[in-house]
Amino acid sequence: QVQLVESGGGLVQAGESLRLSCAASGRTLSRYATGWFRQAPGKEREFVSAVSRSGGNTDYADAVKGRFTISRDNAKNTVYLQMNSLKPEDTAVYYCAANRDAGLMSSVYITPPEYDYWGQGTQVTVSS
């Protein structure tokens, strides 16, 4: 199985940027479609972005389209989430997840139950 570790979170002001990283160990991350989710206090975990195993297909929540970019570097066994123009409502714990389904290389997954492995999360706080 694969282990996931997120990093790159922190405290920033509105309008600034952060880049989150999700580093995998145990298995090659290229075997897995990968996604980012977030959870704010008192709210359910919500989809942020996803990338296919091939890296050729991506998907984004409407709330982050045009501001966030997901990418993967299979050589480094890492998936990234570049977050620009951050807003206070982006404040949450961000989780990386991996889907082990041996589906199409182009498949992306957008709901938590579709993911098999999760990282521990990294806190992102955006002040106004």
N, C-alpha and C positions, 0 to 999 in steps of 0.2 A: 504494500500500500504506500501511498505518498503522504508525506508530512508537509504542511504548508506554514510558512512564517511570514507575516506581514510586517512591514516597516515603513517609515516615512511620514507617519502622522505627526501632528503637532498643533500649536496654537498660531493662527494667522489672522490678519485683519481682512475684512471684506474686500474683494477685488484682487487679492493675492493668489498665489499658486502653490500647489504642493504636488509631489509625485510619490505615489504609493508603490511599493514593490511587494511582490509575493514570490518568495523564494521556495522552491520545492526541493525535497530530499527524499531518498528512498526509491523513487521511481522517476523515470524521465517524464517531465511535464508535458512533452509533446504528445504523450499518450492520452491526454485529458483535455476536453473542453473546459474552459475556466471562466469563472465569473466573479464579479464584485457585488457585494450586498452591503447595506448599511442599516443600522438600527439606532434610532434616537431614543432617549429615555421615555418610557411610557408608550412607545409605538412598536408596531410589528416590524420584523426584518423586511426590508424592501429591496427589490432589484435595482441595481445601478447600471451595470454593463456586463457584457459577456463577449467572449471571443472563441471561435471554433478551434479545433485542434490544428488545423492548417494555418490559422491566423488570417485566413482570407475573408472570413465573415465576422461581423461584429453587430452588436445590438446595444441600444442605450435606452434608459428610461427617459421619458419626455422631459423630466425636470432637469436633466443634465446634458441633453443634446446640444451640441455646439460649444459646450464648455469643457467636457471631459473627453479624454481619448484613451482607449484601452489598446494595449499592444503586448506582444509576447516576443521574447528572445529565447528560442528553444536551445540555443547554444549555451546560454547562461542559466537555463532552467528557471526562468523568471518571467512573470507577467507584471505589467506595469499599469497604473492608472494615473494619467496626467490630469490634474484638476486645475483648471484656470478659472478666473473670475469667480472665485469662491464667494458664497453667500452665507449669512448666518444660518439659514435653513439647511445648509449642507452639514451642519454639526451633527456628528454621530460617531459610533464605532463602526469602522469599515472592516468587512470580512472578505477574505478570498476563499473561493471554493472550487473544487474540481469534480468533474463528472467522469465516471469510469466507463460509461456506456460505449461499447465498440460500434457506435453508429457511423454515420457519414462524417468524413473529415470536415465537412462544411457546416455541421449542425451547431447551433447555439442553444442554450438553455436559460430560461429566465425565471424559474420558480425555485425556491429553496429545496423542495422535496426531490428535485431532479439532481441534486448534488450529493455526493457521497463523502467527500472529505472537506473539512473546514479548518481554517487557521484560527488563531486565538483572538484576532482582531487588533486594530490599531485606532487610537482615538484621534479624531479630527475635530478641532474646535475653531469656529470662525467667529470673530468678534465684529460687532457693527461699528 
